[in-house]
Amino acid sequence: MFKKIMVCLDGSKLAEQILPYAVEEAKRFASELVLFKAFSESSTISLALPGMPGVPIDTGNVEKNLKEDERESEMYLKYLSEKLQGETGLTVSYDKVLGNAGPAIVEYCADQEIELIAIATHGRSGFGRAVLGSIADYVIRHSRIPILLIRPKAEKK
């Protein structure tokens, strides 16, 4: 039923809690798992006086940080894909994209013919959700394909 299942990850243990569910679905349908991570540019700081346009401050590290984020994303996804493939025998691939996570997920699914999105919500509500937004909420509202969504258990400290 599902040839390709995208597993949305952000590098956190909370997001990784979706993996057992995605693996079970992939086994059930002999699907390929596609591990996916979006990473975005660092925000630039801008100074402005009231009524005047802002002037960005060049920190000089934006490009360096972007390359580092991309390298870390690559290593993380490669490690997880090799581990899952070895443990499960499933076909596991991975990809990373520069961009805001919600739109990047929806666009990638359309471009790559993904048939199921597996994602964990971080369970924010109220002010935290208003300020930080909700990637899972964005995906639910804008995707046209089935979504496997879990609310992960909080990590024990």
C-alpha positions as CSV (number, residue, x, y, z in Angstrom):
1,M,0.0,0.0,0.0
2,F,2.8,2.5,0.9
3,K,5.9,2.2,-1.3
4,K,7.8,5.0,0.4
5,I,7.4,6.2,4.0
6,M,9.0,9.4,5.0
7,V,10.2,9.6,8.6
8,C,10.6,13.2,9.7
9,L,13.5,13.8,12.1
10,D,15.1,16.8,13.7
11,G,17.9,15.1,15.6
12,S,16.1,14.8,18.9
13,K,15.2,11.7,20.9
14,L,11.6,12.8,21.0
15,A,11.4,12.8,17.1
16,E,13.1,9.4,17.0
17,Q,10.2,7.9,19.0
18,I,8.3,7.6,15.7
19,L,10.9,5.1,14.3
20,P,9.4,1.9,15.7
21,Y,6.0,2.8,14.3
22,A,7.4,3.7,10.9
23,V,9.4,0.5,10.9
24,E,6.4,-1.6,11.6
25,E,4.4,0.0,8.8
26,A,7.4,-0.5,6.4
27,K,7.6,-4.2,7.3
28,R,3.9,-4.6,6.9
29,F,3.9,-3.1,3.4
30,A,7.5,-3.9,2.3
31,S,8.1,-0.1,2.0
32,E,11.2,1.9,1.7
33,L,11.9,4.2,4.6
34,V,13.2,7.6,3.8
35,L,14.7,9.4,6.8
36,F,14.3,13.1,6.3
37,K,15.7,16.2,8.1
38,A,15.2,19.8,7.2
39,F,17.8,22.4,8.4
40,S,17.5,26.1,8.0
41,E,19.8,29.1,7.8
42,S,20.6,30.9,11.0
43,S,18.6,34.0,11.5
44,T,20.4,37.2,11.0
45,I,20.3,40.0,13.4
46,S,19.0,43.3,12.1
47,L,19.2,46.7,13.8
48,A,16.7,49.5,13.0
49,L,15.5,52.8,14.4
50,P,11.7,53.3,14.5
51,G,10.5,54.3,11.0
52,M,13.8,53.1,9.3
53,P,14.5,49.9,7.5
54,G,16.6,47.4,9.3
55,V,20.3,46.8,8.5
56,P,21.4,43.2,8.8
57,I,24.5,42.6,10.8
58,D,26.9,40.2,9.1
59,T,28.2,37.8,11.7
60,G,30.6,36.2,9.3
61,N,29.7,32.8,10.6
62,V,26.4,32.2,8.8
63,E,27.9,30.2,5.9
64,K,30.2,28.3,8.2
65,N,27.3,27.4,10.5
66,L,25.2,26.3,7.5
67,K,27.9,24.0,6.2
68,E,28.3,22.6,9.7
69,D,24.6,22.0,10.1
70,E,24.5,20.2,6.7
71,R,27.5,18.0,7.7
72,E,25.9,17.1,11.0
73,S,22.6,16.3,9.4
74,E,24.3,14.1,6.8
75,M,26.2,12.2,9.5
76,Y,23.1,11.8,11.7
77,L,20.9,10.5,8.9
78,K,23.6,8.2,7.5
79,Y,24.2,6.6,10.9
80,L,20.5,6.1,11.6
81,S,19.8,4.7,8.1
82,E,22.7,2.2,8.3
83,K,21.6,1.2,11.8
84,L,17.9,0.7,10.8
85,Q,18.8,-1.2,7.6
86,G,21.1,-3.5,9.5
87,E,18.6,-4.2,12.3
88,T,15.5,-4.6,10.1
89,G,16.6,-5.6,6.7
90,L,14.4,-2.9,5.2
91,T,15.5,-0.5,2.4
92,V,16.4,2.7,4.2
93,S,17.5,5.9,2.4
94,Y,17.8,9.4,3.7
95,D,17.8,13.0,2.5
96,K,18.2,16.5,4.0
97,V,16.9,19.8,2.7
98,L,17.7,23.4,3.4
99,G,14.5,25.1,4.4
100,N,11.8,25.5,6.9
101,A,10.7,22.1,8.1
102,G,7.0,22.2,7.5
103,P,7.0,23.4,3.9
104,A,10.1,21.4,3.1
105,I,8.4,18.2,4.2
106,V,5.3,18.8,2.2
107,E,7.2,19.8,-0.9
108,Y,9.6,16.9,-0.7
109,C,6.7,14.4,-0.4
110,A,5.2,15.7,-3.6
111,D,8.5,15.7,-5.5
112,Q,9.6,12.2,-4.3
113,E,6.2,10.4,-4.4
114,I,6.1,9.7,-0.7
115,E,2.9,7.9,0.2
116,L,3.0,8.2,4.1
117,I,4.5,10.7,6.4
118,A,5.6,9.5,9.9
119,I,6.2,12.3,12.3
120,A,6.2,12.9,16.1
121,T,4.8,16.1,17.6
122,H,6.7,17.8,20.4
123,G,3.4,18.4,22.1
124,R,3.8,22.1,22.7
125,S,0.6,24.1,23.3
126,G,-0.4,27.6,24.2
127,F,2.4,30.2,24.1
128,G,5.1,27.7,23.1
129,R,3.2,26.6,20.0
130,A,2.2,30.1,19.1
131,V,5.8,31.3,19.3
132,L,7.6,28.3,17.9
133,G,4.8,27.0,15.5
134,S,4.1,23.4,15.0
135,I,5.7,21.5,12.2
136,A,3.3,18.6,12.6
137,D,0.4,21.0,12.5
138,Y,1.7,22.5,9.3
139,V,2.1,19.1,7.7
140,I,-1.4,18.0,8.7
141,R,-2.9,21.1,7.2
142,H,-1.0,21.2,4.0
143,S,-0.2,17.6,3.0
144,R,-2.6,15.6,0.9
145,I,-1.2,12.2,1.9
146,P,-1.8,10.0,5.0
147,I,0.1,10.9,8.1
148,L,1.2,8.7,11.0
149,L,1.5,11.0,14.0
150,I,2.5,10.2,17.6
151,R,2.9,12.3,20.6
152,P,6.1,11.0,22.2
153,K,6.7,10.4,25.8
154,A,8.8,13.1,27.5
155,E,12.4,12.2,28.0
156,K,13.4,11.2,31.6
157,K,16.0,13.5,33.1
